[in-house]
């Protein structure tokens, strides 16, 4: 099974005017799991950016992919999608480890959850100099690199019904692979994506949910990534971000974030940092909004709970 070609076409409608993050194809790393994670394990019960409108009451997850999943497979390595630099040798006696679990999202697509030991995800250091034990994650679907991400849980819309191989790789700040005795440190699982019935869930049928209690604080900052694209950093105070309960009933004060560029939804976020592969030239407004577990937007006095910033993207 491959990533959904239909999604790519839809995403291209938005990204055709975007500045390309880089060019080329990515070569998959060796799929040996140096963390000793069982590569055949699939977790079928649950669990920064690509669904493009799943659940705000106006779109579906299938309209595009999330900001962390608007395909980044071409821009993290050497500009051609290959790892030509020497990998990072981890301490063989005490290497970092990674494990991955996957579950189906009620709105379609999959949620991917990773756990690590001996490894610090530092979004602010992405595409900078290597520091031992720091880095971020690269996601591979069926042997194809599809994105870089910074949070322990991430949503990916670009899969269709059937069996899919999901692999997450530990990447250094400078995008080199972490290896033990020459083998990349990865976690891999095969997951069967179930058929998706659009009528089986509301897709955010409720127009909005009134926020109860003191208003949460949201802020967003967007900076250019030294390698490619942009990094968005969100400050959240008063809202509990939950990947575990996404698609479930509303719980006051709990939910997730949606991120938009000039009103176009880029994706769904379960954490406070995400990579955006490309943005159009000129002034671009980046908005982050708070949504409930059931994908209804939170509002206060009828106004959405959100934060925006405007950046100028040079040609």
C-alpha positions as CSV (number, residue, x, y, z in Angstrom):
1,X,0.0,0.0,0.0
2,X,1.2,3.5,-0.8
3,X,0.3,6.9,0.5
4,X,-3.0,8.1,-1.0
5,X,-2.4,9.6,-4.4
6,X,-5.7,11.5,-4.2
7,X,-4.5,13.3,-1.2
8,X,-1.3,14.3,-3.0
9,X,-3.4,15.8,-5.8
10,X,-5.5,17.8,-3.4
11,X,-2.5,18.9,-1.4
12,X,-0.9,20.0,-4.7
13,X,-3.7,22.4,-5.3
14,X,-2.6,24.4,-2.3
15,X,1.1,23.8,-2.6
16,X,1.5,24.5,-6.3
17,X,2.3,28.1,-5.5
18,X,4.6,27.2,-2.5
19,X,8.3,27.4,-2.4
20,X,9.7,23.9,-2.7
21,X,11.5,22.7,0.4
22,X,13.9,20.8,-1.8
23,X,13.9,18.2,-4.6
24,X,14.7,14.5,-5.1
25,X,13.7,11.2,-3.7
26,X,14.5,9.6,-0.3
27,X,16.2,6.3,0.2
28,X,14.8,4.3,3.0
29,X,17.2,3.4,5.8
30,X,17.8,-0.2,6.7
31,X,14.7,-1.4,8.5
32,X,16.6,-3.2,11.3
33,X,15.1,-2.0,14.6
34,X,18.1,-1.1,16.8
35,X,15.8,-0.4,19.7
36,X,14.7,-4.1,19.9
37,X,11.1,-3.0,19.2
38,X,9.1,-5.9,17.7
39,X,8.9,-4.8,14.1
40,X,5.8,-7.0,13.5
41,X,3.8,-5.5,16.4
42,X,0.7,-3.5,15.5
43,X,-1.3,-1.6,18.0
44,X,-4.9,-1.3,16.9
45,X,-6.2,0.6,19.9
46,X,-4.9,4.1,20.5
47,X,-2.4,6.3,20.9
48,X,3.5,19.3,14.1
49,X,1.3,18.9,10.4
50,X,-1.2,17.3,7.5
51,X,-4.9,16.7,7.3
52,X,-6.1,19.8,5.7
53,X,-9.6,20.2,7.1
54,X,-10.9,17.1,8.7
55,X,-12.9,18.1,11.5
56,X,-13.9,21.7,11.8
57,X,-17.4,21.0,10.5
58,X,-16.6,22.2,7.0
59,X,-14.1,19.6,5.7
60,X,-12.8,16.1,6.0
61,X,-9.4,14.8,7.0
62,X,-9.1,13.6,3.4
63,X,-8.9,17.1,1.8
64,X,-5.2,17.3,2.3
65,X,-2.5,16.3,4.7
66,X,-1.4,17.8,7.9
67,X,1.3,20.5,8.3
68,X,3.7,17.9,9.6
69,X,2.6,15.6,6.8
70,X,2.5,17.9,3.7
71,X,5.2,15.8,2.3
72,X,8.7,16.6,3.6
73,X,10.4,13.6,2.1
74,X,12.5,15.7,-0.2
75,X,14.0,18.3,2.1
76,X,15.8,17.0,5.2
77,X,19.0,15.4,4.0
78,X,21.2,16.8,1.4
79,X,18.7,18.7,-0.7
80,X,18.4,15.6,-2.8
81,X,16.7,13.4,-0.3
82,X,19.7,11.2,0.4
83,X,21.9,10.7,3.5
84,X,25.4,11.3,2.2
85,X,26.8,12.6,5.5
86,X,28.2,10.0,7.9
87,X,25.6,8.8,10.3
88,X,25.8,9.5,14.1
89,X,27.2,6.6,16.0
90,X,25.2,6.1,19.2
91,X,26.8,4.6,22.3
92,X,26.5,0.9,21.6
93,X,26.5,0.2,25.4
94,X,23.6,2.5,26.1
95,X,21.9,3.7,22.8
96,X,18.7,5.6,22.6
97,X,15.7,3.5,21.9
98,X,12.4,4.1,20.1
99,X,9.0,2.3,20.0
100,X,6.0,3.0,17.8
101,X,2.3,2.4,18.0
102,X,-0.4,3.1,15.4
103,X,-4.1,3.3,15.6
104,X,-6.9,4.3,13.2
105,X,-8.3,7.8,13.5
106,X,-12.1,8.0,13.6
107,X,-12.0,10.7,10.9
108,X,-9.8,8.6,8.6
109,X,-6.0,8.3,8.5
110,X,-3.9,7.1,11.3
111,X,-2.4,8.4,14.6
112,X,1.2,7.5,15.3
113,X,2.7,7.5,18.8
114,X,6.3,7.1,19.7
115,X,8.1,6.6,22.9
116,X,11.9,6.9,23.4
117,X,14.6,6.5,26.0
118,X,17.9,8.4,26.0
119,X,16.7,10.8,23.4
120,X,15.6,14.5,23.6
121,X,13.4,16.0,20.9
122,X,14.5,19.6,20.5
123,X,12.4,21.3,17.8
124,X,14.3,24.6,18.2
125,X,17.5,22.9,17.2
126,X,16.2,21.3,14.1
127,X,18.6,21.8,11.1
128,X,21.4,23.1,13.4
129,X,24.6,21.5,14.6
130,X,24.5,18.0,16.1
131,X,24.4,17.5,19.8
132,X,24.6,14.0,21.2
133,X,21.2,12.7,22.3
134,X,19.2,15.5,20.6
135,X,17.1,15.5,17.4
136,X,13.7,14.8,16.0
137,X,11.7,12.1,14.1
138,X,11.4,11.2,10.5
139,X,8.3,9.2,9.4
140,X,8.5,6.7,6.6
141,X,5.4,5.1,5.1
142,X,5.9,1.9,2.9
143,X,9.6,2.8,2.5
144,X,9.0,6.4,1.5
145,X,9.9,9.3,3.8
146,X,6.9,11.5,4.2
147,X,7.7,14.0,6.9
148,X,9.7,15.3,9.8
149,X,7.9,15.7,13.2
150,X,8.6,16.9,16.7
151,X,5.8,15.6,18.9
152,X,5.4,12.2,20.5
153,X,2.0,11.8,18.7
154,X,1.3,12.9,15.1
155,X,-1.7,12.5,12.7
156,X,-1.1,11.3,9.2
157,X,-4.0,11.4,6.6
158,X,-2.2,10.0,3.6
159,X,-3.1,6.3,3.8
160,X,-5.9,4.3,2.4
161,X,-7.6,1.0,3.4
162,X,-5.2,-1.9,3.7
163,X,-1.9,-2.9,5.1
164,X,0.7,-0.1,5.6
165,X,4.3,-0.2,6.9
166,X,5.0,2.6,9.4
167,X,8.6,3.4,10.4
168,X,9.9,6.2,12.6
169,X,13.6,7.0,12.5
170,X,15.6,8.9,15.1
171,X,17.2,11.8,13.4
172,X,20.0,14.1,14.7
173,X,19.5,17.9,14.7
174,X,21.3,18.0,11.4
175,X,19.1,15.3,9.9
176,X,21.7,12.5,10.0
177,X,20.6,9.0,11.1
178,X,21.4,7.7,14.5
179,X,22.9,4.3,14.2
180,X,24.2,1.5,16.4
181,X,26.9,-0.7,14.9
182,X,25.9,0.8,11.5
183,X,22.2,0.0,11.8
184,X,19.7,2.9,11.9
185,X,17.8,3.3,15.1
186,X,14.2,2.9,14.0
187,X,10.9,1.4,15.2
188,X,8.7,-0.2,12.6
189,X,5.2,-1.8,12.6
190,X,2.7,-3.0,10.0
191,X,-0.8,-1.7,10.5
192,X,-4.0,-2.6,8.7
193,X,-5.9,0.6,7.9
194,X,-9.7,-0.2,8.2
195,X,-12.3,1.0,5.7
196,X,-13.4,4.5,6.5
197,X,-17.2,5.2,6.7
198,X,-17.7,9.0,6.4
199,X,-21.2,8.6,7.9
200,X,-19.9,6.8,11.1
201,X,-18.8,10.1,12.8
202,X,-19.8,13.7,12.9
203,X,-16.8,15.3,11.2
204,X,-17.4,18.1,13.6
205,X,-21.1,18.5,13.1
206,X,-21.4,20.8,16.1
207,X,-20.8,24.4,15.0
208,X,-18.7,25.2,18.1
209,X,-18.3,24.5,21.8
210,X,-18.4,27.3,24.4
211,X,-15.2,27.3,26.5
212,X,-16.0,26.8,30.2
213,X,-14.0,28.7,32.8
214,X,-11.0,31.0,32.4
215,X,-9.9,31.6,28.8
216,X,-6.8,29.6,27.7
217,X,-3.8,31.4,26.4
218,X,-2.5,30.7,22.9
219,X,0.4,32.2,21.0
220,X,2.3,31.1,17.8
221,X,5.7,32.0,16.5
222,X,7.0,30.9,13.0
223,X,10.6,31.0,12.1
224,X,12.5,29.9,9.0
225,X,14.1,26.5,9.3
226,X,17.8,26.6,8.5
227,X,17.5,23.6,6.1
228,X,14.1,23.9,4.5
229,X,10.7,25.3,5.2
230,X,9.6,26.8,8.5
231,X,9.1,25.8,12.1
232,X,6.0,26.9,14.1
233,X,6.1,27.0,17.9
234,X,2.9,27.2,19.8
235,X,2.5,28.3,23.5
236,X,-0.5,26.8,25.1
237,X,-1.7,27.5,28.6
238,X,-5.1,26.2,29.9
239,X,-5.8,23.7,27.2
240,X,-4.8,20.0,27.7
241,X,-3.6,18.6,24.4
242,X,-4.8,15.0,24.0
243,X,-4.0,12.6,21.2
244,X,-5.5,9.7,23.1
245,X,-9.0,11.1,23.2
246,X,-9.2,12.6,19.7
247,X,-12.5,11.7,18.0
248,X,-14.1,11.0,21.4
249,X,-16.6,12.9,23.4
250,X,-15.9,16.5,24.4
251,X,-14.1,17.0,27.7
252,X,-14.0,20.6,28.9
253,X,-10.5,22.0,28.6
254,X,-9.2,19.1,26.5
255,X,-8.6,18.8,22.8
256,X,-6.0,19.6,20.1
257,X,-4.9,22.3,17.7
258,X,-5.5,23.1,14.0
259,X,-2.9,25.2,12.1
260,X,-3.7,27.3,9.0
261,X,-1.8,29.4,6.5
262,X,-3.8,32.2,5.0
263,X,-7.0,30.4,6.0
264,X,-5.9,27.1,4.4
265,X,-5.8,24.3,6.9
266,X,-2.4,22.7,7.1
267,X,-3.1,20.1,9.8
268,X,-3.9,18.9,13.2
269,X,-1.4,19.2,16.1
270,X,-1.1,17.2,19.4
271,X,2.0,19.1,20.5
272,X,3.5,22.5,20.5
273,X,5.9,22.4,17.5
274,X,5.6,21.5,13.9
275,X,7.6,21.7,10.6
276,X,5.9,23.4,7.6
277,X,7.7,22.3,4.5
278,X,6.9,25.4,2.4
279,X,4.8,28.6,2.3
280,X,3.8,31.0,-0.5
281,X,5.8,34.1,-1.1
282,X,4.7,37.4,0.5
283,X,2.8,38.0,3.7
284,X,1.5,34.8,5.2
285,X,-0.9,34.7,8.2
286,X,-0.3,31.6,10.3
287,X,-3.2,30.8,12.7
288,X,-3.5,28.2,15.4
289,X,-7.0,27.4,16.8
290,X,-8.2,25.3,19.8
291,X,-10.5,22.4,19.0
292,X,-12.3,19.9,21.2
293,X,-11.8,16.1,21.1
294,X,-14.8,15.8,18.7
295,X,-13.2,18.5,16.4
296,X,-15.6,21.3,17.2
297,X,-13.9,24.7,17.5
298,X,-13.8,26.2,21.0
299,X,-15.3,29.7,21.2
300,X,-15.6,32.4,23.9
301,X,-18.4,34.8,23.4
302,X,-18.8,33.5,19.9
303,X,-15.2,34.1,19.0
304,X,-12.8,31.3,18.2
305,X,-10.0,30.5,20.6
306,X,-7.0,31.1,18.4
307,X,-3.8,33.0,17.9
308,X,-2.2,34.4,14.7
309,X,1.0,35.8,13.5
310,X,2.1,37.2,10.1
311,X,5.4,36.4,8.5
312,X,6.9,37.7,5.2
313,X,8.2,34.9,3.0
314,X,11.0,36.1,0.7
315,X,11.2,34.9,-2.9
